[in-house]
């Protein structure tokens, strides 16, 4: 007698047309969560404004940032005596418009930060994945290289390389990437060591998956959350490093402009024209603060444990609010009855 086999449902691949609404709904959910975090929303809005300002700088800036006018030199901002609305934030010692230089300076700072984070992050993540997964001699060699480079003063290495090659934006990007990949390698290596013995990784190895597939298909997706937060935070360090190098004359070179270079140009006029260093310095501070606020929201959103804590806090807050309303209702009724 033949034994009837249970009916099985065929596995049907999800059409690409159905993935679009799911992606849009996920974006809508993230947008709602971001809106609930007011500080994160503020940071995100500032970051978007800075990006738009850097991209559309030729359309936004009222003047050419390198255009000089000796007649208009050291004019104060428009709201001060002797100020003019033709130069809202004033002019520098060469008569260049400060607002235009601040707008164009965002290009250099953001470009250096993004490129260095991508380059250093890619190199450090690959080495960290390989060291944590392989272990043994490979792990020892890679980690000793990391220890040696961390022990070597990064600023001294930057000064040596730039002094030999010559200061430029390209040289600065390469040097900053070389001196910042170690933090990614260490973080990734530590996470991989904890994930290496998980059942799904062992199952992938048992069915014969290649090492590269196990690393990039099964392990790397679990690193997206910490890497995203780390990359955003490292971006602020790179922006500060670029400003410091440009201030020392080892970064962006004239006639190009950056916030650090503008601060360096205005340091000799700090008691005569305070606006020359105030507005570029405020731009650096606002950028770093906005990125940190947004990074805090990203860390909470991408961490399941933090999401559970935030959800529990919101539920408790909503329950307390309903309790206060329920208590206020009978009290008002009692007062109405006594009257």
Buried (B, 14 or more C-beta within 10 A) or exposed (E): EEEEEEEEEEEEEEEEEEEEEEEEEEEEEEEEBBEEBEBBBBBBBBBEEBEEBBEEBEEBBEBBBBEBBEEBBBBBBBEEEEBBEEBBBBBBBBBBBBBBBBBBBBBBBBBBBBBBBEBBBEBBBBBBBBBBBBBEEBBEEBBEBBEEBEEEEBEEBBBEBBEEEEBBBEBBBBBBBBBBBBBBBBBBBEBBBEBBEEEEBEEBBEEEBEEEEBBEEBBBEBBEBBBBBBBBBBBBBBBBBBBBBBBBBBBBBEEBBBBBBBBBBBEEBEEEBBBBBBBBBEBBEBBBBBBBBBBBBBBBBBBEEEEEEBEEEEEEEEEEEEEEEEEEEEEEEEEEEEE
